[in-house]
C-alpha cells in the first residue's frame, strides 16, 4: 500500500508503541495500540489514480457539499483519502496560507477556516483556477507539496490535509459542472467539470 508523503512519523510512532507494549507482555494495550496503528496507516494511504475522462477532475475524495455556479466544494470525511490533487494541467502561480477559524469542514462557514490557497494557471484558455485546502476542527494540519512556478499535471498530488477537512476549487465560466450536491467523488479520477461546447 502506498502511503502519503510526510506520513512516516504519524505511522512509525504508534507502531513503535505497539512493539514496546508487546515486548512488555501487555496484550490488551498492545491490541489497542495495534488498532491505532492500523487506523493511521489507513488514513495515510495514497492510492494511484487515473482520470475517468477529459475535463477538470476532483481535487479531493469525499462528498460534494457545494456545486456551482463557479465552484465545487468537497468534504473529506475520516474514511476518505486525504491527499489532494491538481484538477488541471498548468503552472502554480501563487500559494497563500491564511489563518482562520476551525468550524466543522462540512458547513458553509468552513470557507473562513484556516486554509491554503493554490492558484494554478491552467493550460489553454481556461485561465486561473484556485484550489483551497481548508482545515477542519481536529488536527488542522495543511501540507502543500508544490511551489510557485512549478508545473503540475492533472491528477498530480499537490498536498494533504489531516483528519477531516474540505477542498474547494473554482470552475472557469466556460465550463459546465458535472457533479451535484451529495455525489461521492475521488481525487484524480472523478470528472467535476467539462468545457462547454
NUTI-13815 format. One record per residue: residue number from 1; residue in three letters; x, y, z of N, C-alpha, C in turn. Coordinates in steps of 0.2 Angstrom, whole numbers, plus 5000, padded with zeros to 4 digits. Example, Ala and Ser with C-alpha at 12.3 -4.5 7.8 and 13.67 -1.06 7.14 Angstrom:
  pos  code  n_px  n_py  n_pz  ca_px  ca_py  ca_pz  c_px  c_py  c_pz
    1   ALA  5066  4972  5039   5062   4978   5039  5066  4984  5039
    2   SER  5064  4989  5035   5068   4995   5036  5064  5000  5039
//
This chain:
  pos  code  n_px  n_py  n_pz  ca_px  ca_py  ca_pz  c_px  c_py  c_pz
    1   UNK  5004  4994  5000   5000   5000   5000  5004  5006  5000
    2   UNK  5003  5011  4995   5007   5017   4995  5004  5022  5000
    3   UNK  5009  5025  5004   5007   5030   5009  5009  5037  5007
    4   UNK  5005  5042  5010   5006   5049   5008  5013  5051  5010
    5   UNK  5015  5056  5007   5022   5059   5008  5021  5063  5015
    6   UNK  5027  5063  5019   5027   5066   5026  5022  5062  5031
    7   UNK  5021  5056  5030   5017   5052   5035  5021  5048  5039
    8   UNK  5027  5047  5039   5031   5042   5042  5030  5043  5050
    9   UNK  5031  5049  5052   5030   5050   5060  5024  5048  5062
   10   UNK  5018  5049  5059   5012   5048   5061  5010  5040  5061
   11   UNK  5014  5036  5057   5013   5029   5057  5019  5026  5061
   12   UNK  5025  5028  5061   5030   5024   5065  5029  5025  5072
   13   UNK  5027  5031  5075   5026   5031   5082  5021  5026  5085
   14   UNK  5015  5026  5082   5011   5021   5085  5013  5013  5084
   15   UNK  5017  5012  5079   5020   5005   5078  5025  5004  5083
   16   UNK  5029  5009  5085   5034   5008   5090  5031  5007  5097
   17   UNK  5026  5011  5098   5022   5010   5105  5019  5003  5105
   18   UNK  5016  5000  5099   5014   4993   5099  5019  4988  5100
   19   UNK  5025  4989  5097   5030   4984   5098  5033  4984  5106
   20   UNK  5033  4990  5109   5036   4991   5116  5031  4987  5120
   21   UNK  5024  4989  5119   5019   4985   5123  5019  4978  5122
   22   UNK  5020  4976  5116   5020   4968   5115  5026  4965  5119
   23   UNK  5032  4969  5119   5038   4966   5122  5037  4966  5130
   24   UNK  5033  4970  5132   5031   4971   5139  5026  4965  5141
   25   UNK  5023  4962  5136   5018   4957   5138  5011  4960  5140
   26   UNK  5010  4967  5138   5003   4970   5139  4999  4969  5133
   27   UNK  4995  4963  5133   4992   4961   5127  4986  4965  5125
   28   UNK  4982  4967  5131   4976   4972   5129  4979  4979  5127
   29   UNK  4984  4982  5130   4986   4988   5127  4989  4987  5120
   30   UNK  4993  4982  5119   4995   4980   5113  4990  4980  5107
   31   UNK  4984  4977  5109   4979   4977   5104  4976  4984  5103
   32   UNK  4975  4988  5108   4973   4995   5107  4978  4999  5102
   33   UNK  4984  4998  5104   4989   5002   5100  4990  4999  5093
   34   UNK  4989  4993  5092   4989   4990   5085  4983  4993  5081
   35   UNK  4977  4993  5084   4971   4996   5081  4973  5003  5079
   36   UNK  4976  5007  5083   4978   5014   5082  4983  5014  5076
   37   UNK  4987  5010  5076   4992   5010   5071  4989  5008  5064
   38   UNK  4984  5004  5064   4981   5002   5058  4977  5008  5055
   39   UNK  4974  5011  5060   4970   5017   5058  4974  5023  5055
   40   UNK  4980  5024  5058   4985   5028   5055  4987  5026  5048
   41   UNK  4988  5020  5047   4990   5018   5040  4985  5019  5035
   42   UNK  4978  5017  5037   4973   5018   5033  4972  5025  5031
   43   UNK  4972  5029  5036   4971   5036   5035  4976  5039  5030
   44   UNK  4982  5037  5030   4988   5040   5026  4989  5036  5020
   45   UNK  4984  5032  5018   4985   5028   5012  4985  5033  5006
   46   UNK  4988  5032  5000   4988   5036   4994  4988  5032  4988
   47   UNK  4983  5029  4986   4982   5025   4980  4984  5029  4974
   48   UNK  4986  5026  4969   4987   5029   4962  4980  5029  4959
   49   UNK  4979  5035  4955   4973   5036   4952  4974  5038  4945
   50   UNK  4969  5037  4940   4969   5038   4933  4962  5042  4932
   51   UNK  4963  5048  4928   4956   5052   4927  4952  5047  4923
   52   UNK  4945  5048  4924   4940   5044   4921  4938  5047  4914
   53   UNK  4941  5053  4912   4939   5056   4905  4943  5063  4905
   54   UNK  4940  5067  4900   4943   5073   4899  4939  5078  4904
   55   UNK  4942  5084  4905   4939   5089   4909  4943  5090  4916
   56   UNK  4940  5094  4920   4943   5095   4927  4941  5089  4931
   57   UNK  4946  5087  4935   4945   5082   4940  4945  5084  4947
   58   UNK  4941  5080  4951   4941   5082   4958  4947  5082  4961
   59   UNK  4948  5088  4965   4955   5088   4969  4955  5084  4975
   60   UNK  4949  5081  4977   4949   5078   4984  4944  5072  4984
   61   UNK  4945  5067  4988   4940   5062   4989  4935  5065  4994
   62   UNK  4928  5062  4993   4923   5064   4998  4917  5065  4995
   63   UNK  4912  5069  4998   4906   5071   4996  4905  5078  4994
   64   UNK  4902  5079  4988   4901   5086   4986  4896  5090  4991
   65   UNK  4898  5095  4993   4894   5099   4998  4892  5106  4995
   66   UNK  4895  5108  4989   4893   5114   4985  4895  5112  4978
   67   UNK  4890  5114  4973   4892   5113   4966  4889  5119  4962
   68   UNK  4893  5124  4961   4890   5129   4957  4889  5135  4960
   69   UNK  4888  5141  4956   4889   5141   4949  4896  5142  4947
   70   UNK  4901  5144  4952   4908   5145   4949  4913  5141  4954
   71   UNK  4910  5136  4958   4915   5132   4962  4912  5126  4964
   72   UNK  4916  5121  4966   4914   5114   4968  4918  5113  4975
   73   UNK  4914  5111  4980   4917   5110   4987  4916  5103  4989
   74   UNK  4921  5100  4991   4921   5093   4993  4923  5092  5001
   75   UNK  4919  5089  5004   4920   5087   5011  4923  5080  5012
   76   UNK  4929  5080  5015   4933   5074   5016  4932  5071  5023
   77   UNK  4928  5066  5023   4927   5063   5030  4933  5058  5032
   78   UNK  4932  5056  5038   4938   5052   5041  4940  5046  5037
   79   UNK  4936  5043  5033   4937   5037   5029  4940  5038  5022
   80   UNK  4940  5045  5020   4942   5046   5013  4949  5047  5013
   81   UNK  4952  5046  5007   4959   5048   5006  4960  5055  5006
   82   UNK  4965  5058  5010   4966   5065   5011  4971  5068  5007
   83   UNK  4974  5065  5002   4979   5068   4998  4975  5072  4993
   84   UNK  4977  5078  4991   4974   5082   4986  4978  5082  4980
   85   UNK  4974  5083  4974   4977   5083   4968  4975  5089  4963
   86   UNK  4979  5090  4958   4978   5096   4954  4972  5094  4949
   87   UNK  4967  5098  4949   4962   5097   4944  4963  5098  4937
   88   UNK  4969  5101  4935   4970   5103   4928  4978  5103  4927
   89   UNK  4980  5103  4921   4987   5104   4919  4988  5111  4919
   90   UNK  4994  5113  4922   4995   5121   4922  5002  5122  4926
   91   UNK  5002  5128  4928   5008   5131   4932  5005  5134  4938
   92   UNK  5008  5133  4944   5007   5136   4950  5009  5143  4950
   93   UNK  5004  5147  4951   5006   5155   4951  5007  5157  4958
   94   UNK  5003  5155  4962   5004   5158   4969  5001  5153  4974
   95   UNK  5004  5153  4980   5002   5149   4986  5001  5154  4992
   96   UNK  4995  5154  4995   4994   5159   5001  4991  5155  5007
   97   UNK  4994  5155  5012   4992   5152   5018  4988  5158  5022
   98   UNK  4982  5156  5024   4978   5161   5028  4975  5158  5034
   99   UNK  4976  5162  5040   4974   5160   5046  4966  5161  5046
  100   UNK  4963  5157  5051   4955   5157   5051  4953  5153  5057
  101   UNK  4946  5152  5056   4943   5148   5062  4944  5141  5061
  102   UNK  4940  5137  5065   4940   5130   5064  4933  5127  5065
  103   UNK  4928  5129  5062   4922   5126   5062  4922  5120  5058
  104   UNK  4917  5115  5059   4917   5109   5055  4917  5110  5048
  105   UNK  4921  5106  5044   4923   5107   5037  4917  5106  5033
  106   UNK  4912  5102  5035   4906   5101   5030  4901  5107  5030
  107   UNK  4902  5112  5034   4897   5118   5034  4900  5123  5029
  108   UNK  4895  5127  5027   4897   5133   5023  4902  5138  5026
  109   UNK  4901  5138  5033   4905   5143   5037  4913  5141  5036
  110   UNK  4914  5135  5034   4921   5132   5034  4925  5136  5029
  111   UNK  4922  5140  5024   4926   5144   5020  4930  5149  5023
  112   UNK  4929  5151  5029   4933   5156   5033  4938  5153  5038
  113   UNK  4938  5146  5037   4943   5142   5042  4950  5144  5039
  114   UNK  4955  5141  5043   4962   5141   5041  4963  5137  5035
  115   UNK  4966  5140  5030   4967   5137   5023  4973  5139  5019
  116   UNK  4974  5135  5014   4980   5136   5010  4977  5137  5003
  117   UNK  4978  5143  4999   4975   5144   4993  4981  5143  4987
  118   UNK  4979  5139  4983   4984   5137   4977  4981  5140  4971
  119   UNK  4984  5145  4968   4982   5147   4961  4986  5144  4956
  120   UNK  4982  5141  4951   4985   5137   4945  4983  5140  4939
  121   UNK  4988  5142  4935   4986   5145   4928  4985  5139  4924
  122   UNK  4979  5137  4922   4978   5131   4918  4980  5132  4911
  123   UNK  4982  5126  4908   4984   5127   4901  4978  5128  4896
  124   UNK  4979  5131  4890   4973   5133   4886  4970  5139  4888
  125   UNK  4964  5140  4887   4960   5146   4888  4956  5147  4894
  126   UNK  4957  5142  4898   4953   5141   4905  4955  5147  4910
  127   UNK  4961  5150  4909   4963   5155   4914  4965  5152  4921
  128   UNK  4965  5155  4926   4967   5153   4933  4961  5150  4936
  129   UNK  4963  5144  4940   4958   5141   4945  4962  5142  4952
  130   UNK  4958  5141  4957   4960   5142   4964  4958  5135  4967
  131   UNK  4963  5132  4970   4961   5126   4975  4962  5128  4982
  132   UNK  4957  5128  4986   4958   5130   4993  4958  5123  4997
  133   UNK  4963  5122  5001   4964   5117   5006  4961  5120  5012
  134   UNK  4956  5118  5015   4953   5121   5021  4953  5116  5027
  135   UNK  4956  5118  5032   4957   5113   5038  4950  5113  5042
  136   UNK  4949  5107  5045   4943   5106   5049  4944  5108  5057
  137   UNK  4941  5104  5061   4941   5105   5068  4946  5101  5072
  138   UNK  4949  5096  5069   4953   5092   5074  4961  5093  5073
  139   UNK  4964  5091  5069   4972   5092   5069  4974  5098  5065
  140   UNK  4970  5100  5060   4971   5106   5057  4977  5107  5053
  141   UNK  4980  5102  5051   4987   5102   5048  4986  5102  5040
  142   UNK  4988  5107  5037   4988   5108   5029  4995  5107  5027
  143   UNK  4996  5102  5022   5003   5101   5019  5002  5103  5012
  144   UNK  5007  5107  5009   5007   5108   5002  5013  5105  4999
  145   UNK  5012  5102  4993   5018   5098   4990  5021  5102  4985
  146   UNK  5018  5108  4983   5020   5111   4977  5023  5118  4978
  147   UNK  5026  5122  4974   5029   5128   4975  5027  5133  4969
  148   UNK  5027  5139  4970   5025   5144   4964  5030  5143  4959
  149   UNK  5028  5143  4952   5032   5142   4947  5032  5135  4944
  150   UNK  5030  5130  4949   5031   5123   4947  5025  5121  4942
  151   UNK  5027  5117  4937   5022   5114   4933  5018  5108  4936
  152   UNK  5012  5108  4935   5008   5102   4938  5004  5099  4932
  153   UNK  5003  5093  4933   4999   5089   4928  4992  5087  4932
  154   UNK  4987  5086  4928   4981   5085   4930  4981  5078  4934
  155   UNK  4979  5078  4940   4979   5072   4944  4986  5072  4949
  156   UNK  4990  5076  4948   4996   5076   4952  4995  5078  4959
  157   UNK  4998  5075  4963   4997   5076   4971  5000  5083  4972
  158   UNK  4996  5087  4975   4998   5094   4977  4998  5095  4984
  159   UNK  4995  5091  4988   4995   5092   4996  4991  5087  4999
  160   UNK  4990  5088  5006   4986   5084   5010  4984  5088  5016
  161   UNK  4978  5086  5018   4975   5089   5025  4973  5083  5029
  162   UNK  4975  5084  5036   4974   5078   5040  4968  5079  5044
  163   UNK  4964  5073  5045   4959   5072   5049  4953  5077  5049
  164   UNK  4949  5076  5043   4943   5080   5042  4944  5087  5039
  165   UNK  4942  5088  5033   4944   5094   5030  4939  5095  5024
  166   UNK  4941  5100  5020   4937   5102   5014  4941  5105  5009
  167   UNK  4940  5104  5003   4944   5107   4997  4939  5110  4993
  168   UNK  4940  5116  4991   4936   5120   4986  4940  5121  4980
  169   UNK  4937  5121  4974   4940   5123   4968  4936  5127  4964
  170   UNK  4938  5133  4961   4934   5137   4957  4934  5134  4950
  171   UNK  4928  5135  4946   4927   5132   4940  4926  5138  4935
  172   UNK  4930  5138  4929   4930   5143   4924  4923  5144  4921
  173   UNK  4922  5150  4919   4915   5152   4916  4913  5147  4910
  174   UNK  4918  5145  4906   4917   5142   4900  4916  5134  4901
  175   UNK  4916  5132  4908   4915   5125   4910  4908  5124  4912
  176   UNK  4906  5118  4911   4899   5115   4914  4901  5110  4920
  177   UNK  4898  5112  4926   4899   5107   4931  4895  5101  4930
  178   UNK  4898  5095  4932   4896   5088   4930  4894  5085  4937
  179   UNK  4894  5088  4943   4893   5084   4949  4887  5088  4952
  180   UNK  4884  5085  4957   4879   5089   4961  4880  5087  4969
  181   UNK  4877  5091  4973   4877   5090   4980  4876  5083  4982
  182   UNK  4880  5080  4986   4878   5073   4988  4882  5068  4985
  183   UNK  4885  5070  4979   4889   5065   4975  4895  5063  4978
  184   UNK  4897  5057  4978   4904   5054   4980  4909  5055  4974
  185   UNK  4915  5058  4976   4920   5059   4971  4926  5056  4974
  186   UNK  4931  5055  4969   4938   5053   4970  4943  5057  4967
  187   UNK  4948  5060  4971   4953   5064   4969  4957  5060  4963
  188   UNK  4958  5064  4958   4962   5061   4952  4958  5057  4948
  189   UNK  4952  5056  4949   4948   5051   4945  4941  5055  4942
  190   UNK  4937  5057  4947   4930   5059   4945  4931  5066  4941
  191   UNK  4927  5066  4936   4927   5072   4932  4921  5077  4935
  192   UNK  4923  5083  4937   4919   5088   4940  4916  5093  4936
  193   UNK  4920  5094  4930   4918   5100   4925  4921  5098  4919
  194   UNK  4917  5100  4913   4920   5100   4906  4919  5106  4903
  195   UNK  4922  5107  4898   4922   5114   4894  4915  5113  4890
  196   UNK  4912  5119  4890   4905   5120   4887  4906  5120  4879
  197   UNK  4902  5117  4875   4903   5117   4868  4898  5122  4865
//
